Amino acid sequence: AAGVQGKGYPNLLDNDWIWGGDMEAIHTTVTHGIRNTTDGDARYSEMPKFGEMLTPEEIGSLVQHVLKISGQEHDAAAATAGATLFVDNCAACHTEAGTGDRAQGAPNLTDEIWLYGGDAATLTQSITYARFGVMPNWAGVDGKEGRLSEDEIRAVAVYVHGLGGGE
């Protein structure tokens, strides 16, 4: 199922869920959205722009480490240097093994599923500038009518869960 989605849009048919793929997690995501400014309960995470903290050489080493842990061709010496940088800068969210943390919205970096792409150039851009995808909330906020009713949100959650990727 890798590569089925458009770049920056998650594939709803696989079992790779940044925030969790059970019915409750899907319902919460549809209800509140992700990183939007209209719902105070939106799921929120923000990767730092490491280009403001690390040198291009250090970012290059991090990229090589991520290529290594995701099973891709990599420069072994640079990946070794990147492993230390990863533990110091990335492991708090992505875990030391790089398998991600759903509670923080940190994706798994060890599988072949990439929201924006897993090649060296895309990883360099992601680490340097970070990504900040936004999903709107579909429920009402502050007494305002939502885009969808609660029943419609539940129907969407059931539908998305039933597409084959829900847990």
C-alpha positions in Angstrom: 0.0 0.0 0.0 3.1 2.3 0.1 2.8 5.2 -2.3 -0.9 5.0 -2.8 -1.7 8.4 -1.3 -0.8 11.8 -2.7 2.3 13.4 -1.2 1.3 15.0 2.1 -2.0 13.1 2.4 -2.1 9.9 4.4 -3.1 6.6 2.8 -6.3 5.4 4.6 -6.0 1.9 3.3 -2.9 0.8 5.1 -2.3 0.2 8.8 0.2 3.0 9.4 -1.6 5.5 11.6 0.3 8.5 13.0 -2.4 9.2 15.7 -3.8 5.6 15.9 -6.3 3.8 13.7 -8.9 2.3 16.0 -12.4 3.6 15.9 -11.9 6.0 18.8 -8.7 7.5 17.4 -10.2 8.0 14.0 -13.3 9.6 15.5 -11.2 12.0 17.5 -9.1 12.9 14.4 -12.2 13.6 12.2 -13.9 15.5 15.0 -11.1 17.8 16.0 -8.6 17.6 13.0 -4.9 18.0 13.2 -2.9 21.2 13.8 -5.7 23.6 12.8 -6.3 26.9 14.5 -10.1 26.6 14.9 -10.4 23.7 17.4 -8.6 23.9 20.7 -8.8 20.1 20.9 -7.1 19.5 17.5 -4.3 16.9 17.6 -1.1 18.8 17.7 2.5 18.1 17.2 5.3 20.1 15.6 8.7 18.8 14.5 11.4 21.4 15.0 13.1 23.0 12.0 16.5 21.3 12.5 18.0 23.6 9.9 17.9 26.3 12.5 19.8 24.1 15.0 22.0 21.7 13.1 24.6 22.2 10.4 23.9 20.8 6.9 26.6 18.2 7.5 24.8 17.0 10.7 21.4 16.9 8.8 23.1 14.9 6.1 24.3 12.4 8.8 20.7 12.2 10.2 19.4 11.5 6.7 21.8 8.7 6.3 20.8 7.2 9.6 17.1 7.4 8.7 17.9 5.8 5.4 19.7 3.0 7.3 16.9 2.4 9.8 14.3 2.3 7.0 16.3 -0.3 5.1 17.5 1.9 2.3 20.9 2.3 0.7 23.0 4.6 2.9 26.5 5.8 3.7 27.6 3.7 6.6 30.0 6.1 8.2 27.6 9.1 7.9 24.8 6.9 9.3 26.9 6.0 12.3 27.5 9.7 13.0 23.8 10.3 12.4 22.8 7.7 15.0 24.2 9.8 17.8 22.5 12.9 16.5 19.2 11.0 16.2 19.3 9.9 19.8 20.1 13.4 20.9 17.5 15.2 18.7 14.9 12.8 17.4 14.5 9.9 19.7 12.3 11.8 22.2 9.5 11.7 19.7 10.4 9.0 17.2 11.9 6.6 19.8 15.5 5.4 19.7 14.6 2.7 17.3 12.8 5.2 15.1 9.4 3.4 15.3 7.5 6.5 16.2 5.1 7.5 19.0 1.4 7.8 18.3 0.7 9.7 21.5 2.9 12.5 20.1 2.0 12.2 16.5 5.5 11.1 15.6 5.6 8.8 12.6 7.4 5.5 12.3 10.6 6.0 10.3 11.5 2.4 9.9 8.8 1.2 7.6 8.4 2.0 3.9 5.5 4.3 4.4 6.2 8.0 4.0 3.8 10.9 4.1 6.1 13.2 2.0 8.7 10.8 0.6 11.6 8.8 2.0 14.4 9.6 -0.5 17.5 11.5 0.7 16.4 14.8 -0.8 12.9 14.7 0.7 14.3 13.6 4.1 16.8 16.4 4.0 14.0 18.9 3.3 11.8 17.4 6.1 14.5 17.5 8.7 15.7 21.0 7.7 12.4 22.7 7.4 9.9 20.3 9.1 6.4 19.5 7.9 3.2 21.0 9.3 0.2 19.3 7.6 -3.2 20.6 8.7 -6.5 18.8 8.7 -9.7 20.8 9.5 -12.0 19.9 12.3 -15.3 18.6 11.1 -17.3 19.1 14.3 -18.7 22.4 15.6 -16.7 24.5 18.0 -17.8 27.1 20.5 -21.5 26.7 19.8 -21.0 27.0 16.0 -22.4 24.4 13.7 -19.8 22.0 12.3 -19.2 20.8 8.8 -20.6 17.4 9.9 -23.0 16.3 12.6 -21.9 13.8 15.3 -23.8 11.1 13.4 -22.0 12.0 10.2 -18.7 12.0 11.9 -19.4 8.5 13.4 -20.4 7.3 9.9 -17.1 8.7 8.4 -15.1 7.0 11.2 -16.8 3.7 10.5 -16.3 4.1 6.8 -12.6 5.0 7.1 -12.0 2.2 9.6 -13.7 -0.2 7.2 -11.5 0.8 4.2 -9.1 -1.9 5.4 -6.5 0.1 7.3 -8.4 0.6 10.5 -7.1 -1.3 13.5 
